[in-house]
Amino acid sequence: MAETHVLFVEDDDVIREATQLALERDGFRVTAMPDGLSGLDSFRAQRPDIALLDVMLPGMDGVSLCRRIRDESTVPVIMLSARADSIDVVLGLEAGADDYVTKPFDGSVLMARIRAVLRRFGHAGGAGERGDAPDGGGLLVFGDLEVDTEGMEVRKGGAPVALTPTEMRLLLEFSSAPGTVLSRDKLLERVWDYGWGGDTRVVDVHVQRLRAKIGQDRIDTVRGFGYKLKS
């Protein structure tokens, strides 16, 4: 398997150098950049397998950088935020990030989160590959929404719908059990591969993004329990 190439954009010299060394010791190939503009140039030139972006960056902030990357690629993105309750976390997720880690972070936690993202993306040396579908293949139809679980394609009213790999995995979970309420914790476990409790805002923001693409009325909120796909 080829080395996983990580783009790490962080303006703090100490954090950038220490984290780069830790990632390289764990077997990753790392390109570390100090600001958003150089980070974007590096992304376009090298097409890494995953991007780690600090929220607060000079030149171009991490949220804007994430949005630019997402406009061009489905490569997984993890945001690094200094405050767990910051609005920047939600803004980063809305911009297209797949997950976030709060600073200061434990190195083992960051490594586990990176590997979890890569697993669900079906990473095997290439950037942005989609993960495996839940058991059961074929074409699933929900009104004007078609989900091809083998070809990993989605159409709405006959038109293709562009989903990120995380959004696709989320839709596959819903479509594998239409009408069944899936709790946020269950979705964190199945989609984000969390073996521990996680921030349910990650689920909520991705559901909002998915709704915007497949139809606002396609996924119901069941208050106090979770979400379900209308059958």
C-alpha positions as CSV (number, residue, x, y, z in Angstrom):
1,M,0.0,0.0,0.0
2,A,1.4,3.4,-0.9
3,E,2.1,5.9,1.9
4,T,-0.8,8.1,2.8
5,H,-0.1,11.7,2.0
6,V,-1.3,14.2,4.5
7,L,-1.5,17.9,3.9
8,F,-1.2,19.7,7.2
9,V,-1.9,23.4,7.3
10,E,-1.0,25.1,10.7
11,D,0.4,28.5,11.4
12,D,1.9,27.7,14.8
13,D,5.5,26.6,14.2
14,V,5.7,24.4,17.3
15,I,2.4,22.6,16.7
16,R,3.1,22.2,13.0
17,E,6.6,20.7,13.5
18,A,5.7,18.4,16.4
19,T,2.6,17.1,14.7
20,Q,4.4,16.6,11.4
21,L,7.1,14.5,13.2
22,A,4.4,12.5,15.0
23,L,2.5,11.8,11.7
24,E,5.7,10.8,10.0
25,R,6.7,8.4,12.8
26,D,3.3,6.8,12.4
27,G,4.0,6.1,8.7
28,F,2.4,9.1,7.0
29,R,4.0,11.3,4.3
30,V,3.4,14.9,5.3
31,T,3.4,18.2,3.6
32,A,3.2,21.0,6.2
33,M,2.3,24.5,5.2
34,P,2.0,27.6,7.4
35,D,-0.9,29.5,5.9
36,G,-4.1,29.0,3.9
37,L,-2.9,30.3,0.5
38,S,0.2,28.1,0.5
39,G,-1.9,25.3,1.7
40,L,-4.3,25.7,-1.3
41,D,-1.4,25.8,-3.7
42,S,0.1,22.7,-2.2
43,F,-3.2,20.9,-2.4
44,R,-3.6,21.7,-6.1
45,A,-0.1,20.7,-6.9
46,Q,0.1,17.5,-4.9
47,R,-3.4,16.2,-4.4
48,P,-2.9,14.7,-0.9
49,D,-5.0,11.8,0.4
50,I,-6.3,13.8,3.4
51,A,-6.1,17.4,4.6
52,L,-5.7,18.6,8.2
53,L,-6.6,22.3,8.4
54,D,-6.4,24.6,11.4
55,V,-9.4,27.0,11.6
56,M,-7.4,30.1,12.3
57,L,-4.9,30.6,9.5
58,P,-3.3,33.8,8.0
59,G,-4.0,34.8,4.5
60,M,-7.0,32.4,4.1
61,D,-8.7,30.9,7.1
62,G,-9.2,27.2,7.4
63,V,-13.0,27.4,6.8
64,S,-12.4,29.2,3.5
65,L,-9.6,26.8,2.5
66,C,-11.9,23.8,3.3
67,R,-14.6,25.3,1.0
68,R,-12.1,25.8,-1.8
69,I,-10.8,22.2,-1.5
70,R,-14.4,20.9,-1.4
71,D,-15.2,22.8,-4.6
72,E,-12.5,20.8,-6.3
73,S,-12.3,17.5,-4.6
74,T,-13.9,14.9,-2.3
75,V,-10.7,14.3,-0.4
76,P,-11.3,13.9,3.3
77,V,-10.9,17.0,5.5
78,I,-10.4,17.2,9.2
79,M,-10.6,20.7,10.9
80,L,-8.5,21.5,13.9
81,S,-10.2,24.0,16.3
82,A,-8.9,25.5,19.6
83,R,-12.4,25.5,21.1
84,A,-14.9,22.7,21.1
85,D,-17.9,25.1,21.5
86,S,-16.7,27.5,18.8
87,I,-19.0,28.4,16.0
88,D,-16.0,27.8,13.8
89,V,-16.5,24.0,14.3
90,V,-20.0,24.2,12.7
91,L,-18.8,26.6,10.0
92,G,-16.0,24.1,9.1
93,L,-18.5,21.2,8.9
94,E,-20.9,23.3,6.8
95,A,-18.0,24.2,4.5
96,G,-17.5,20.5,3.8
97,A,-15.2,19.1,6.5
98,D,-15.8,15.5,7.4
99,D,-14.7,15.7,11.0
100,Y,-12.9,18.0,13.5
101,V,-10.4,17.6,16.4
102,T,-10.1,20.1,19.3
103,K,-6.8,21.6,20.2
104,P,-4.8,20.8,22.3
105,F,-5.1,17.3,21.1
106,D,-3.5,14.0,22.1
107,G,-1.5,12.5,19.3
108,S,-3.1,9.1,19.6
109,V,-6.6,10.7,19.3
110,L,-5.6,12.6,16.1
111,M,-4.1,9.4,14.6
112,A,-7.2,7.4,15.5
113,R,-9.5,10.1,13.9
114,I,-7.3,10.2,10.8
115,R,-7.4,6.4,10.4
116,A,-11.2,6.4,11.0
117,V,-11.8,8.9,8.2
118,L,-9.5,7.0,5.8
119,R,-11.3,3.7,6.6
120,R,-14.7,5.0,5.8
121,F,-13.3,6.6,2.6
122,G,-12.1,3.2,1.5
123,H,-8.6,4.7,1.3
124,A,-6.1,2.4,-0.4
125,G,-3.4,4.9,-1.6
126,G,-5.8,7.1,-3.6
127,A,-7.5,10.3,-2.5
128,G,-11.2,10.5,-2.0
129,E,-12.2,7.0,-2.8
130,R,-15.6,5.9,-1.5
131,G,-16.0,3.3,1.1
132,D,-18.0,0.1,0.9
133,A,-21.7,0.1,0.9
134,P,-23.8,-1.6,3.5
135,D,-24.8,-5.2,2.8
136,G,-27.2,-5.5,-0.1
137,G,-26.6,-4.0,-3.5
138,G,-28.7,-2.8,-6.4
139,L,-30.9,0.2,-7.1
140,L,-33.0,1.6,-4.3
141,V,-35.8,4.0,-5.2
142,F,-37.5,6.5,-2.9
143,G,-39.9,8.6,-5.0
144,D,-37.7,10.6,-7.4
145,L,-34.6,9.6,-5.5
146,E,-32.5,6.7,-6.8
147,V,-29.6,5.3,-4.8
148,D,-27.3,2.9,-6.7
149,T,-25.5,1.0,-3.8
150,E,-23.2,-0.8,-6.2
151,G,-22.2,2.0,-8.5
152,M,-22.2,4.5,-5.6
153,E,-24.3,7.0,-7.6
154,V,-27.3,9.0,-6.6
155,R,-29.9,10.6,-8.9
156,K,-32.8,12.9,-8.1
157,G,-35.4,13.4,-10.7
158,G,-33.0,11.7,-13.1
159,A,-30.2,14.2,-12.5
160,P,-27.0,13.1,-10.8
161,V,-26.4,14.3,-7.2
162,A,-22.8,15.0,-6.2
163,L,-22.2,13.7,-2.7
164,T,-19.0,13.6,-0.7
165,P,-18.0,10.2,0.5
166,T,-19.2,11.0,4.1
167,E,-22.6,12.2,2.7
168,M,-22.8,9.0,0.6
169,R,-22.1,6.7,3.5
170,L,-24.7,8.6,5.6
171,L,-27.3,8.2,2.8
172,L,-26.4,4.5,2.5
173,E,-27.1,4.0,6.2
174,F,-30.5,5.7,5.8
175,S,-31.4,3.9,2.6
176,S,-30.5,0.5,4.0
177,A,-33.3,0.9,6.6
178,P,-35.9,3.3,5.2
179,G,-38.5,4.4,7.8
180,T,-36.3,3.2,10.7
181,V,-35.1,5.9,13.1
182,L,-31.3,6.0,13.4
183,S,-30.0,7.7,16.5
184,R,-27.1,10.2,16.3
185,D,-24.9,7.9,18.4
186,K,-25.6,5.0,16.0
187,L,-24.8,7.1,13.0
188,L,-21.6,8.3,14.6
189,E,-20.6,4.7,15.1
190,R,-21.6,3.5,11.7
191,V,-20.6,6.4,9.5
192,W,-17.8,8.1,11.4
193,D,-16.5,4.9,12.9
194,Y,-16.5,6.3,16.5
195,G,-15.9,3.6,19.0
196,W,-16.5,6.3,21.7
197,G,-18.9,9.1,22.2
198,G,-18.6,11.9,19.7
199,D,-20.0,15.4,19.1
200,T,-23.4,14.9,17.5
201,R,-23.1,18.3,15.7
202,V,-21.1,16.4,13.2
203,V,-24.2,14.3,12.4
204,D,-26.6,17.2,12.4
205,V,-24.6,19.3,10.0
206,H,-24.1,16.4,7.6
207,V,-27.8,15.6,7.7
208,Q,-28.5,19.3,6.8
209,R,-26.0,19.1,3.9
210,L,-27.5,15.9,2.7
211,R,-31.0,17.3,2.9
212,A,-30.0,20.3,0.8
213,K,-28.9,17.9,-2.0
214,I,-31.6,15.2,-2.0
215,G,-34.6,17.2,-0.8
216,Q,-35.4,18.9,2.5
217,D,-38.4,16.7,3.1
218,R,-36.6,13.4,2.4
219,I,-35.2,12.9,5.9
220,D,-37.4,13.4,8.9
221,T,-36.2,14.5,12.3
222,V,-37.6,12.4,15.2
223,R,-37.1,14.7,18.2
224,G,-35.3,13.1,21.0
225,F,-34.4,10.0,18.9
226,G,-32.6,10.8,15.7
227,Y,-33.4,10.8,11.9
228,K,-35.1,8.5,9.4
229,L,-35.4,8.4,5.6
230,K,-39.0,8.5,4.4
231,S,-39.9,5.2,2.8
